[in-house]
């Protein structure tokens, strides 16, 4: 219900804890909620020629593909949860380099996943408008607030072909996780973004900046 969306400018709690991990999110130990960077038509090109994050996730855990039979395009306040799906395949690569590497033999087989679709921005400047930020905040909060896991495993949500700004999208996920009282684990290689975002979060927390103040800024 859009009327039940948080009043983000009034949020006075603490910012979520943020960590980084070089492992793929499917290999993060413990019980975490994995974020599927979904197409609004859940599954995207998994049954055609798609081989990016969502399609790879479904290739690893093909039980997820059944959702395409009964899931309508996701609305702005809707997400889709997958609980207990198992991982069967070991894979490597991404897009044109994606390939099957054999059966998955690891111990972490059941996965808890949420499909949340980012907005696509052919004009990247539009994403900085308040209505667009609100849409992404409420989408992420819908995914995080009832998560039966203490941490959210995520990354550069909507920052590939959808044109999202990495810093903005990460701040949006930070605010949504803060409201949901979950920790964030960003799964990505060590790079300049990781250092810069770690420094930003540390500064905000040291200054005891609230989520509402970050939203207003």
Buried (B, 14 or more C-beta within 10 A) or exposed (E): EEEEBBEBEEBEEEBBBBEBBEEBBBEBEEEBBBBBBBBBEBBBEBEEEBBBBBBBBBBBBBBBBEBBEEBEEBEBBBBBBBEEBBBEBBBEEEEEEBEEEEEBEEEBEEBBBBBBBBBEBEEEEEBEEEEBBBBBBBBBBBBBBEBEBEBBBBBBBBBBEBBBBBEBBBBBBBBBBBBBEBBBBBBBEEEEBBEEBBEBBEEBBEEEBBBBBBBEE
